[in-house]
């Protein structure tokens, strides 16, 4: 084996060792890239680095990131989830598992507006977990529903995962948004079916809301609340996603509409003030800076790995797999799933995906279908222990009687449902490709 390929393998091993040691991912990427790049080629290799970094910071697609983050944080500050949960919880309370169904519905709406997993999980945990336990819901199920629903924003557009995958795979953001729409709603539908099935076979796990509690809100009041609370975010979703998917506006233009719309929705709710605006801007700056720092550091890693002929090493390894290109796709899915136990989606996106992407480009794999498979698979990384971020977020707000074991048991069925969705998208590619083709992307 050539010395450069040995260095490429050592570089990957060093990256994961530093990452598991707790070193921030950006510093880990840059450090391993610089060290092994210098060992292999000296400073000559990095003459291209300024050009690559300039390409990142001038990428117009990435302009949508701070705008969508602003929209999400502003809507989170508006306490939209509280209003939605109050209304949808009352509307679905007469059905066995109605509160769980309501949480999934709120997860879909919050995913299509805020897309911020931590904020959604924490808000739903604070608002609904104590009430679900008080009404007799199984502790594990309650935790699983909240964690799984809170992660729907990572596949339902607009999603940072989809924006970054579009950049990595050189695809249109609008196309990926259209491709992920049906799989995201399908995943929410699987959650609905699971909860309804539990209501039939294990009614003790998902009791109905007591009639006297539902009677506190009349049908007319409930209808008025639904119109007042649900209509603004749905209108915002239609304006933002509809304009992108229909090709009326570029992602950055639609994101600016969403940012302005989030301010208007917050004003309608009577919760807009200078403090909310200041906190939103600060949070947006922090999240955007973190993402951009990782993207820039990833250029160092990618340049060094490519210079050390790491891509050729990966291609040779894939050729050894029996079963052709489909076996290679499932090998990538397995790697992403396993990595999800230990590292975050952004590291997986910028390390695992670029390493293997040339193999699938050479095999003429449909990149839209592959991106959707990757996105569905990345959902599991938020739920799989020990480092599932949704579990961490919920652990911070859960009552003392809810144990970590309850959470792990509760999310296990939802991880299986996510894997079921992955298999369905693999077996029926039209789930991902139909909508983009139907609208002419």
C-alpha positions as CSV (number, residue, x, y, z in Angstrom):
1,X,0.0,0.0,0.0
2,X,1.4,3.5,-0.9
3,X,2.6,5.7,2.0
4,X,0.0,8.3,1.1
5,X,-2.9,5.9,1.5
6,X,-1.5,4.7,4.9
7,X,-1.5,8.4,5.9
8,X,-5.1,8.7,4.7
9,X,-6.2,5.7,6.9
10,X,-4.2,7.1,9.9
11,X,-5.9,10.5,9.3
12,X,-9.4,9.0,9.7
13,X,-8.4,7.0,12.8
14,X,-6.9,10.2,14.4
15,X,-10.0,12.1,13.5
16,X,-12.3,9.7,15.4
17,X,-9.9,9.4,18.3
18,X,-9.8,13.2,18.8
19,X,-13.6,13.4,18.4
20,X,-14.3,10.7,21.0
21,X,-11.8,12.5,23.3
22,X,-14.1,15.5,23.3
23,X,-12.2,17.8,21.0
24,X,-14.6,20.2,19.1
25,X,-15.4,18.9,15.7
26,X,-14.1,22.0,13.8
27,X,-10.7,21.8,15.5
28,X,-10.6,18.1,15.0
29,X,-11.1,18.5,11.3
30,X,-8.6,21.2,10.9
31,X,-5.9,19.6,13.1
32,X,-6.0,16.2,11.4
33,X,-6.1,17.8,8.0
34,X,-3.1,20.1,8.6
35,X,-1.0,17.6,10.4
36,X,-1.4,14.7,7.9
37,X,-1.4,17.0,4.9
38,X,2.0,18.5,6.0
39,X,3.4,15.0,6.7
40,X,2.4,13.8,3.2
41,X,3.2,16.9,1.0
42,X,4.4,19.8,3.1
43,X,2.9,23.3,2.7
44,X,2.5,22.9,-1.1
45,X,-0.8,21.0,-0.6
46,X,-2.5,23.9,1.0
47,X,-2.0,26.5,-1.7
48,X,-5.5,25.7,-2.8
49,X,-7.0,26.2,0.6
50,X,-7.7,30.0,0.3
51,X,-9.6,29.4,-2.9
52,X,-11.7,26.6,-1.3
53,X,-12.5,28.7,1.8
54,X,-13.5,31.6,-0.5
55,X,-15.8,29.3,-2.3
56,X,-17.6,28.4,1.0
57,X,-18.0,32.0,2.3
58,X,-19.3,33.2,-1.1
59,X,-21.7,30.3,-1.6
60,X,-25.1,31.9,-2.2
61,X,-26.9,28.7,-1.2
62,X,-25.5,29.0,2.4
63,X,-27.0,32.5,2.8
64,X,-30.3,30.7,3.5
65,X,-28.8,29.2,6.7
66,X,-28.8,32.3,9.0
67,X,-32.2,33.4,7.6
68,X,-33.9,30.0,8.3
69,X,-32.2,29.8,11.7
70,X,-33.5,33.3,12.5
71,X,-37.0,32.2,11.5
72,X,-36.8,29.2,13.7
73,X,-35.4,30.9,16.7
74,X,-37.9,33.8,16.4
75,X,-40.8,31.3,16.3
76,X,-39.4,29.4,19.2
77,X,-39.2,32.7,21.2
78,X,-42.9,33.4,20.2
79,X,-43.9,30.3,22.2
80,X,-45.7,29.0,19.2
81,X,-45.3,25.4,20.4
82,X,-47.2,26.2,23.6
83,X,-50.2,27.5,21.7
84,X,-50.2,24.7,19.2
85,X,-50.0,22.0,21.8
86,X,-52.8,23.6,23.8
87,X,-55.1,23.6,20.8
88,X,-54.2,20.3,19.1
89,X,-54.1,18.5,22.5
90,X,-57.7,19.5,23.2
91,X,-58.8,18.7,19.7
92,X,-57.3,15.1,19.8
93,X,-58.0,14.4,23.5
94,X,-61.0,12.2,22.9
95,X,-58.9,9.6,20.9
96,X,-56.8,7.0,22.7
97,X,-53.3,8.3,22.3
98,X,-54.7,11.7,21.4
99,X,-52.0,13.6,23.3
100,X,-49.4,11.6,21.5
101,X,-51.0,12.3,18.1
102,X,-51.1,15.9,19.1
103,X,-47.4,15.9,19.9
104,X,-46.6,14.4,16.5
105,X,-48.8,17.0,14.7
106,X,-47.0,19.8,16.6
107,X,-43.7,18.2,15.7
108,X,-44.6,18.4,12.0
109,X,-45.7,22.0,12.2
110,X,-42.7,23.0,14.4
111,X,-40.4,21.1,12.1
112,X,-41.7,23.0,9.1
113,X,-41.3,26.3,10.8
114,X,-38.5,26.3,13.3
115,X,-36.5,23.1,12.5
116,X,-34.6,23.5,15.8
117,X,-34.5,20.1,17.5
118,X,-33.3,21.2,20.9
119,X,-35.9,23.9,21.2
120,X,-38.8,21.7,20.1
121,X,-37.8,18.7,22.3
122,X,-37.3,20.9,25.4
123,X,-40.6,22.8,24.8
124,X,-42.6,19.7,24.2
125,X,-41.0,18.0,27.2
126,X,-41.8,20.9,29.5
127,X,-45.3,21.3,28.2
128,X,-46.5,17.8,27.8
129,X,-44.4,15.2,29.7
130,X,-45.7,16.0,33.2
131,X,-49.3,16.1,31.9
132,X,-48.9,12.8,30.0
133,X,-47.5,11.1,33.1
134,X,-50.3,12.5,35.3
135,X,-52.9,11.1,32.9
136,X,-51.4,7.6,33.0
137,X,-49.3,7.5,29.8
138,X,-46.5,4.9,29.8
139,X,-43.3,6.8,30.7
140,X,-41.2,5.3,28.0
141,X,-43.8,5.9,25.3
142,X,-44.2,9.6,26.4
143,X,-40.5,10.1,26.1
144,X,-40.2,8.4,22.8
145,X,-43.1,10.4,21.2
146,X,-41.6,13.7,22.4
147,X,-38.0,12.9,21.2
148,X,-39.1,11.4,17.9
149,X,-41.5,14.3,17.1
150,X,-38.9,16.9,18.0
151,X,-36.5,15.5,15.4
152,X,-39.0,15.7,12.5
153,X,-37.6,19.1,11.7
154,X,-34.4,17.5,10.4
155,X,-36.2,16.0,7.4
156,X,-39.3,18.1,7.0
157,X,-38.2,21.3,5.0
158,X,-36.8,23.8,5.5
159,X,-34.1,21.8,7.2
160,X,-30.4,22.6,7.7
161,X,-29.6,19.0,7.0
162,X,-31.1,19.4,3.5
163,X,-29.4,22.7,2.8
164,X,-26.0,21.3,3.7
165,X,-26.6,18.1,1.8
166,X,-27.5,20.2,-1.2
167,X,-24.2,21.9,-0.9
168,X,-22.2,18.7,-0.4
169,X,-23.9,16.8,-3.3
170,X,-24.1,19.8,-5.6
171,X,-27.9,19.7,-5.9
172,X,-30.6,22.3,-5.8
173,X,-32.0,23.1,-2.4
174,X,-35.5,23.3,-3.8
175,X,-35.2,19.8,-5.3
176,X,-34.1,18.3,-2.0
177,X,-36.9,20.1,-0.2
178,X,-39.4,18.6,-2.6
179,X,-37.8,15.2,-2.3
180,X,-37.9,15.1,1.5
181,X,-41.5,16.4,1.8
182,X,-43.3,13.1,1.3
183,X,-40.8,10.9,3.2
184,X,-41.0,13.4,6.2
185,X,-44.8,13.2,6.2
186,X,-44.6,9.4,5.7
187,X,-42.4,9.2,8.8
188,X,-44.9,11.2,10.8
189,X,-47.7,9.0,9.5
190,X,-45.8,5.9,10.8
191,X,-45.7,7.5,14.2
192,X,-49.4,8.1,14.0
193,X,-50.1,4.5,13.1
194,X,-47.9,3.2,15.9
195,X,-49.7,5.3,18.5
196,X,-53.1,4.4,17.2
197,X,-52.1,0.7,17.1
198,X,-51.0,1.0,20.8
199,X,-54.4,2.5,21.5
200,X,-56.1,-0.7,20.3
201,X,-53.7,-3.3,21.7
202,X,-52.4,-1.6,24.8
203,X,-55.0,1.1,25.8
204,X,-53.5,1.3,29.3
205,X,-50.4,2.9,27.7
206,X,-52.3,5.7,25.9
207,X,-55.4,6.7,27.9
208,X,-57.9,9.4,26.7
209,X,-58.0,12.9,28.2
210,X,-60.8,12.9,30.9
211,X,-64.1,14.3,29.5
212,X,-64.3,16.9,32.3
213,X,-61.0,18.3,31.2
214,X,-62.1,18.5,27.6
215,X,-65.3,20.2,28.6
216,X,-63.4,23.2,29.8
217,X,-63.1,24.4,26.2
218,X,-66.2,24.6,24.1
219,X,-66.3,23.5,20.5
220,X,-66.7,27.1,19.3
221,X,-63.8,28.3,21.4
222,X,-61.7,25.4,20.1
223,X,-62.5,26.2,16.5
224,X,-61.6,29.9,17.1
225,X,-58.3,28.9,18.7
226,X,-57.4,26.5,15.8
227,X,-58.0,29.3,13.3
228,X,-56.0,31.8,15.3
229,X,-53.1,29.6,16.3
230,X,-52.7,27.1,13.4
231,X,-53.4,29.4,10.5
232,X,-50.4,31.7,10.8
233,X,-47.7,29.0,10.9
234,X,-49.4,27.1,8.1
235,X,-49.6,30.2,6.0
236,X,-45.9,30.8,6.7
237,X,-45.0,27.3,5.7
238,X,-47.0,27.6,2.5
239,X,-45.3,30.9,1.6
240,X,-41.8,29.8,2.3
241,X,-41.8,26.1,1.1
242,X,-44.3,26.7,-1.7
243,X,-42.2,29.5,-3.2
244,X,-39.1,27.4,-3.2
245,X,-40.6,24.1,-4.4
246,X,-42.7,26.0,-7.1
247,X,-39.5,27.7,-8.3
248,X,-40.9,31.2,-7.6
249,X,-38.1,32.2,-5.2
250,X,-34.6,31.1,-4.5
251,X,-33.9,29.5,-1.1
252,X,-32.3,32.7,0.2
253,X,-35.2,34.8,-1.0
254,X,-37.8,32.5,0.5
255,X,-35.7,32.3,3.8
256,X,-35.8,36.1,4.0
257,X,-39.6,35.9,3.6
258,X,-39.7,33.4,6.4
259,X,-37.6,35.6,8.6
260,X,-39.9,38.5,8.1
261,X,-42.9,36.2,8.4
262,X,-41.7,34.9,11.8
263,X,-41.5,38.5,13.1
264,X,-45.1,39.1,11.9
265,X,-46.4,35.8,13.5
266,X,-44.7,36.8,16.8
267,X,-46.3,40.2,16.6
268,X,-49.7,38.6,16.0
269,X,-49.2,36.6,19.2
270,X,-48.3,39.8,21.1
271,X,-44.9,38.5,22.1
272,X,-42.5,40.6,19.9
273,X,-40.3,43.1,21.8
274,X,-36.7,44.3,21.7
275,X,-35.5,41.6,24.1
276,X,-36.9,38.8,21.9
277,X,-35.3,40.3,18.8
278,X,-31.9,40.7,20.6
279,X,-32.0,37.1,21.9
280,X,-33.0,35.8,18.5
281,X,-30.2,37.7,16.7
282,X,-27.6,36.5,19.2
283,X,-28.7,32.9,19.0
284,X,-28.8,33.0,15.2
285,X,-25.2,34.4,15.1
286,X,-24.0,31.7,17.4
287,X,-25.6,28.8,15.4
288,X,-24.5,30.2,12.1
289,X,-20.9,30.8,13.2
290,X,-20.7,27.2,14.5
291,X,-22.0,25.8,11.2
292,X,-19.7,28.0,9.0
293,X,-16.7,27.3,11.2
294,X,-17.2,23.6,10.7
295,X,-17.7,24.0,7.0
296,X,-14.4,26.0,6.7
297,X,-12.5,23.4,8.8
298,X,-14.0,20.6,6.7
299,X,-12.2,22.1,3.6
300,X,-8.9,21.5,5.3
301,X,-9.8,17.9,6.0
302,X,-11.2,17.3,2.5
303,X,-8.2,18.8,0.7
304,X,-5.7,16.8,2.7
305,X,-7.7,13.5,2.4
306,X,-8.0,14.0,-1.4
307,X,-4.3,14.9,-1.7
308,X,-3.4,11.7,0.1
309,X,-5.5,9.7,-2.4
310,X,-8.1,8.8,0.2
311,X,-10.9,8.9,-2.3
312,X,-9.2,6.3,-4.5
313,X,-8.7,4.1,-1.4
314,X,-12.5,4.4,-0.6
315,X,-13.4,3.5,-4.2
316,X,-11.1,0.4,-4.1
317,X,-12.7,-0.7,-0.8
318,X,-16.2,-0.4,-2.3
319,X,-15.2,-2.5,-5.3
320,X,-14.5,-5.3,-2.9
321,X,-18.1,-5.4,-1.7
322,X,-20.3,-8.1,-3.2
323,X,-23.7,-7.2,-4.4
324,X,-23.0,-4.2,-6.7
325,X,-24.0,-0.6,-6.1
326,X,-27.0,-1.4,-3.9
327,X,-24.8,-3.2,-1.5
328,X,-22.6,-0.1,-1.5
329,X,-25.6,2.1,-0.7
330,X,-26.5,-0.2,2.3
331,X,-22.9,-0.2,3.4
332,X,-23.0,3.7,3.5
333,X,-26.4,3.5,5.4
334,X,-24.9,1.2,7.9
335,X,-21.9,3.5,8.5
336,X,-24.1,6.5,8.9
337,X,-26.4,4.6,11.3
338,X,-23.4,3.4,13.5
339,X,-21.7,6.8,13.5
340,X,-25.0,8.2,14.7
341,X,-24.5,6.5,18.0
342,X,-21.4,8.6,18.6
343,X,-21.3,11.8,16.6
344,X,-23.6,14.5,15.3
345,X,-25.3,14.7,11.9
346,X,-23.2,17.6,10.8
347,X,-19.9,15.6,11.3
348,X,-21.5,12.6,9.5
349,X,-22.6,14.8,6.6
350,X,-19.2,16.4,6.1
351,X,-17.0,13.4,6.7
352,X,-18.8,10.2,5.7
353,X,-20.9,11.5,2.8
354,X,-18.0,13.3,0.8
355,X,-15.8,10.2,1.3
356,X,-18.2,7.9,-0.5
357,X,-19.9,10.3,-2.8
358,X,-17.5,9.8,-5.8
359,X,-18.4,6.1,-5.8
360,X,-22.1,6.8,-6.3
361,X,-21.5,9.6,-8.8
362,X,-19.4,7.2,-10.9
363,X,-22.2,4.6,-10.8
364,X,-24.8,7.2,-11.9
365,X,-26.9,6.8,-8.7
366,X,-29.8,9.2,-8.5
367,X,-28.4,11.8,-6.1
368,X,-31.9,13.1,-5.1
369,X,-32.9,9.6,-4.0
370,X,-29.5,9.0,-2.2
371,X,-29.7,12.4,-0.4
372,X,-33.2,11.5,0.8
373,X,-32.0,8.1,2.1
374,X,-29.1,9.8,3.9
375,X,-31.5,12.4,5.4
376,X,-33.9,9.7,6.7
377,X,-31.0,7.8,8.1
378,X,-29.6,10.8,9.9
379,X,-32.9,11.1,11.8
380,X,-31.8,8.1,13.9
381,X,-28.7,9.9,15.1
382,X,-30.9,12.1,17.3
383,X,-32.4,9.1,19.1
384,X,-29.7,6.5,19.3
385,X,-27.9,6.3,22.7
386,X,-25.5,7.1,24.1
387,X,-25.2,10.4,22.3
388,X,-28.6,11.0,20.9
389,X,-29.1,14.7,21.3
390,X,-32.9,14.5,21.7
391,X,-32.3,12.3,24.7
392,X,-29.9,14.8,26.2
393,X,-32.4,17.6,25.7
394,X,-35.3,15.7,27.2
395,X,-33.2,14.5,30.1
396,X,-32.5,18.1,31.1
397,X,-36.3,18.9,31.6
398,X,-37.8,15.5,32.5
399,X,-39.2,14.9,36.0
400,X,-37.0,12.9,38.4
401,X,-39.2,9.8,38.2
402,X,-38.4,9.4,34.5
403,X,-35.2,7.4,34.2
404,X,-32.7,7.3,31.4
405,X,-33.7,3.7,30.9
406,X,-37.3,4.8,30.3
407,X,-36.0,7.1,27.6
408,X,-33.9,4.5,25.9
409,X,-36.8,2.0,25.9
410,X,-39.2,4.6,24.7
411,X,-37.2,5.7,21.7
412,X,-36.3,2.2,20.5
413,X,-39.7,1.6,18.6
414,X,-39.3,5.0,16.9
415,X,-35.8,4.2,15.8
416,X,-37.2,1.0,14.2
417,X,-40.0,3.1,12.6
418,X,-37.3,5.4,11.1
419,X,-35.4,2.4,9.8
420,X,-38.7,1.1,8.3
421,X,-39.1,4.5,6.5
422,X,-35.5,4.1,5.2
423,X,-36.3,0.7,3.8
424,X,-39.5,2.0,2.2
425,X,-37.7,4.9,0.5
426,X,-35.0,2.4,-0.7
427,X,-37.5,-0.1,-2.1
428,X,-39.8,2.6,-3.6
429,X,-37.6,5.5,-4.9
430,X,-40.6,7.3,-6.2
431,X,-41.4,8.3,-2.6
432,X,-38.5,10.7,-2.9
433,X,-38.4,11.4,-6.6
434,X,-42.0,11.7,-7.5
435,X,-42.7,15.2,-6.3
436,X,-39.5,16.8,-7.8
437,X,-40.3,15.2,-11.1
438,X,-44.0,16.2,-10.9
439,X,-43.1,19.9,-10.4
440,X,-40.4,19.8,-13.1
441,X,-37.2,20.0,-11.0
